[in-house]
Amino acid sequence: MVDRSQQANAAENRRTQELAGLYEISRILSEIGDFVPKATAAMEKVAALADADWVTLRMPNDQEPGLHLIAAAGPEVAEKPPIQVFTGAMTVSTKVFGEGSVVVIEDYANQPAASQQLVNLGMRSMVVLPVKTSDRTLGLVTVISKKQGHFSPELVQLLTAVSEGLGVLLENSLLHEESEIAHQAQRRLAEESAVLAEIGRIVSSSMDIKDVYEAFGEKVRNVIPFDRMSLSFANYETGTMFPTWVVGTDVPGLREGDVFPMENSLAGQVVRTKEPYMLGADTEPDLESRFPGLIPVYRAGTLSFMAVPLISRDVVIGVIRVGSKERGIYTQQHRNYCGGWTTRSPAPLPTPSFMHKRCRPTQRSRTWRGFRLKTPTP
């Protein structure tokens, strides 16, 4: 009778622990915020619940093979960070993920496929648990201890119950994050579209180029960071570009009214391809071999460059270039956004009245000084 009472009490205690653990994990994963910090906090709760030295959560990635580290917790994790990706060679993890079954290892150091890193840290036993929803395995939770035989049947039962509840919680948290990301992307697109519409209004409102592009620059700054921005028009007769409007960092030789050759220049690259172009400058020799015309700008402190063509009636008439003193600041998102200037800018664009002929290539000016233009003669 006493044994039955003790067993009932033990079962009740386990259930209380399960519910308390799941409640805490549910509370964490339901909070607003990024998924990874929340998953890390959840793994810390699992480590405390199991009195474990090392806990990891791994999940597959659509872009890359293997099981990728999402979160890690436990006192030994800070000592030696876990491997970022588990491949098919990690037979235990692969088996658990593929079969969806729990694996308990009592004497880890003597396992044929034991990780030397974990053995060196003194890890002796582990349990690997699948994190599942009703129809699929989302990931793996690996719980490790320095004590051999640490994972009793009761503790394994407790961790199994937690991992089963974790599946639904993780899925809901991921869906919430995906929804938030989609909402943020939609909001960002709306903001960018509003800026583009305002740019179109500005460009259409005045034929005074100074007025147009000063207002244009202020609107662009709302969505693209820059320390220097310039607009240069193309002269196909001479194969040159001439800055018509410049704001930000002063660069001798590239001021308003100066002239520079298209050949071996970033502007020339954009004129040839009719596409936006991004560039990061690590060293001056890198620029010297690619776009030597950017060296003065680099020496003035600019480390990131992006240029976009201005197209009117299918002809590149000019190039807008932005530059930042922050390395690697421009992303594919910025490049895509700049593409909107090319495809959505009103036509005809305001250009200085004296260069309407010069900014359109003729048959005679299609090739000059080895620089071959691929733009058609209109």
Secondary structure as UniProt FT lines:
FT   HELIX           2..30
FT   HELIX           35..50
FT   STRAND          54..60
FT   STRAND          67..73
FT   TURN            75..79
FT   STRAND          85..86
FT   TURN            88..89
FT   HELIX           91..99
FT   STRAND          103..105
FT   HELIX           108..110
FT   TURN            112..113
FT   HELIX           116..120
FT   TURN            121..122
FT   STRAND          125..132
FT   STRAND          137..145
FT   TURN            148..149
FT   HELIX           153..205
FT   HELIX           209..221
FT   TURN            222..223
FT   STRAND          228..235
FT   TURN            236..239
FT   STRAND          240..248
FT   TURN            252..253
FT   TURN            256..257
FT   STRAND          260..261
FT   TURN            263..264
FT   HELIX           266..273
FT   STRAND          277..280
FT   HELIX           284..290
FT   HELIX           292..294
FT   HELIX           295..299
FT   TURN            300..301
FT   STRAND          304..312
FT   TURN            313..314
FT   STRAND          315..324
FT   TURN            327..328
FT   HELIX           332..344
FT   HELIX           353..355
FT   TURN            356..359
FT   TURN            363..365
FT   STRAND          367..368
FT   TURN            369..370
FT   STRAND          371..372
//
